[in-house]
Amino acid sequence: MTTLEARWVELRERMNRACRDAGRSPESLQLLAVSKTRSPGEIRALHALGQFRFGENYVQEFTSKHQALSVPPLEPPIEWHFIGALQSNKTRAVAERAHWVHSLDRLKLAERLSAQRPATMPPLQVCLQVDLSHEPGKAGIAEAELQALADAVAELPKLRLRGLMTLPAPATDPVEQRRPFARLRELRDTLDQRGHDLDTLSMGMSDDLEAAILEGATLIRVGTALFGPRSHGEAPA
Ligand SMILES: *Cc1c(COP(=O)(O)O)cnc(C)c1O
């Protein structure tokens, strides 16, 4: 067994165990493999094990890997999720390639993505990123502004609002870890009560996925637990 395969098996076991502890069916949980800083070869190797959802953080890196993995196309095709900070002058590359964006936090970005989404492609699936850390400068929309953004995004023709995403400040205590995830679920429920129909909670990473699954994550975003530590640091934005 390769190291990648061993990590893959171990992660699937963690996911299954957490679903069992939460009284959930494993089918209610999706895995997004976060492949920032990883090579197209590493993505291919994981795809060969059965993983087809991949998440990228940096526009340039995303477009070059998207290109590298398009010929020959993989079967099943990769479902690309953009999960990183997005500048408005770089939305077109994402609108033309991604299936999902998780990091939507401003109306201006949403309007550009919708306008730039090619007519021949289905609507871009989006999650609104919510800042629950209340630290200045953190990405994400504030809770107080979430409802207005959700209402506006839901009106855009080439976006489909699917849910909410959060990236909490790291915490080691499992009780502490659950707090922002529980809050994100409450915010999703509130939006649903006001007429939205959100089926996605994108929350939980390598170190806190159990806490996120207990609080109702439908998609966890995992990098390190699959690919190992990112030894070369983060790629440039
Ligand atoms: C890098 C990253 C992840 C994955 O983090 P790991 O701790 O490596 O699992 C998840 N979500 C976002 C937004 C990220 O940038």
Ligand as a Chemical Component Dictionary entry (heavy atoms), coordinates in Angstrom:
data_LIG
# 
_chem_comp.id                   LIG 
_chem_comp.type                 NON-POLYMER 
_chem_comp.pdbx_formal_charge   0 
_chem_comp.three_letter_code    LIG 
# 
loop_
_chem_comp_atom.comp_id 
_chem_comp_atom.atom_id 
_chem_comp_atom.alt_atom_id 
_chem_comp_atom.type_symbol 
_chem_comp_atom.charge 
_chem_comp_atom.model_Cartn_x 
_chem_comp_atom.model_Cartn_y 
_chem_comp_atom.model_Cartn_z 
_chem_comp_atom.pdbx_ordinal 
LIG C1 C1 C 0 -5.928  24.440 3.209 1  
LIG C2 C2 C 0 -7.394  24.497 3.444 2  
LIG C3 C3 C 0 -8.096  23.373 3.916 3  
LIG C4 C4 C 0 -7.432  22.064 4.294 4  
LIG O1 O1 O 0 -6.724  22.188 5.472 5  
LIG P1 P1 P 0 -5.970  20.906 6.126 6  
LIG O2 O2 O 0 -5.745  21.320 7.521 7  
LIG O3 O3 O 0 -4.719  20.721 5.338 8  
LIG O4 O4 O 0 -6.880  19.739 6.013 9  
LIG C5 C5 C 0 -9.477  23.491 4.047 10 
LIG N1 N1 N 0 -10.131 24.635 3.720 11 
LIG C6 C6 C 0 -9.492  25.717 3.272 12 
LIG C7 C7 C 0 -10.273 26.942 2.940 13 
LIG C8 C8 C 0 -8.103  25.699 3.128 14 
LIG O5 O5 O 0 -7.478  26.787 2.693 15 
# 
loop_
_chem_comp_bond.comp_id 
_chem_comp_bond.atom_id_1 
_chem_comp_bond.atom_id_2 
_chem_comp_bond.value_order 
_chem_comp_bond.pdbx_ordinal 
LIG C1 C2 SING 1  
LIG C2 C3 SING 2  
LIG C2 C8 DOUB 3  
LIG C3 C4 SING 4  
LIG C3 C5 DOUB 5  
LIG C4 O1 SING 6  
LIG O1 P1 SING 7  
LIG P1 O2 DOUB 8  
LIG P1 O3 SING 9  
LIG P1 O4 SING 10 
LIG C5 N1 SING 11 
LIG N1 C6 DOUB 12 
LIG C6 C7 SING 13 
LIG C6 C8 SING 14 
LIG C8 O5 SING 15 
# 
